[in-house]
Amino acid sequence: MRNTIIASVSTAIIIFIIIGFMKWFKIKGQLWLDQRKIYKWLEENTKDEPNECHVNTMEIAKKTGISEDRVKRACVLHKKIFCFSKNENEWSIWREEPKSAYEGLSVEEIKKNMAF
């Protein structure tokens, strides 16, 4: 009888551990798939240009079919996806801060763009 109780308890503990690992692998696997899908979508649909490098969470969620909460979690945990510091709902693979319209222009080009 005592051996039966020990065997039952041991079996229950092992089953509990296996179920826990399965849930952990499912969560990690889903996160990895979400990160991969979001990164690929950002790579294909954004450019390192002014007003084209950052996309908000809602748009990413709509276009990828991933919920906003999962998009935000995946973006926060991905090492190559940057969050815009002034707006926590905008993401980019190109840079943290959006590119300035004047970045890369010479002084003459800037003056020409500012002339009315």
N, C-alpha and C positions, 0 to 999 in steps of 0.2 A: 504493500500500500504506500509506504513511504517513497519507494522508488517511482511509483506512478505519479505521485504529486510532484516530485522533483523533475521528472520527465515532462510533465504538463507545464510546469512553470518555465522550464528551460525552453520548451517549444514556443510558448507564448512570447518570451523575451526575444528569441531569434526571429520570430515572425514580425514582432514590433520593429526590430532593428532593420529587417529587410524592407518593410513598408516605408520606414523613414528614409532609407537610402533611395528607394524608388521615387519618392516624392521630391527629394533633393535633386536627383538627376533630372527629373522632369522639369523642375523650376530652372535649373542651370541650362538645360538644353533649350528651353523656350527662350530664355534670355539671350543665349548665343544666336539662335535663329533670328530673333527680333533685331539684335544689333547688326547682324549681317545684312538683313533686308533693308534696314534704315540706312546704313552706310552706303549700300549699293544705290538706293534710290537718291540719296543726296548727291552722290557722285555723278549720276546720270542727269539730274534735274537742276543742279546749281552750278554756278561759275564763280571764279574769283574776280568778280566785277562788282562795281558799286550797285547796290540794291538787288543783287542776284546771288549773293553768297549765303545769306541767312534765311531760314524758313522756320515758321512757327510750329509749335507742337500740334496744333489742330490740323494744319494742312498736311503734315507728315502722316498723322493718324488717318485722315481721309484717303490719302493717296496710297498708303501701304496696307490699309485694312487692319491696322493694329490699334488697340485702344489707346487713348491719350495717356493713361497712367503707365501702360507698358512702354510707350514711346519715351516718355520722360525718364523712366527708370533705365531703359536701355541706353539712352543718350548720356545720362549722367555717368553711367558705369563704363562707357566706351572710351578708350584712351585717345582715339583719333577724332572724336566729335566734340566740338567746342560749344560752350554756352556763352551767349552774348551777355556780358556782365551787367549791362543796363536793362536788359529785358530777359528774364530767366526762362522765357518760353520760346526763344529763338536759338536755332542750332545751325552749325556750319561744320564742314570738314575742311574748309580752307583756312579759316582764321577765327580768333576770338572776337575781335572788333571788326565791324564792317569796313570794307575798303573805302577810302575817301575818294570822291570824284576827282580830286586834284592830285592824288598819289601817282607818281611816275611822270607828271607833266613838268616841263621846263618852266622857268619864271615867265618867259614870254608867252607861253601857251596859257598859263594861269591868268596873266594880265588880259590876254585876248578874250578868255572866257568870262572875265569880270566886266569887260567893257559893255556898255549899253548901246 
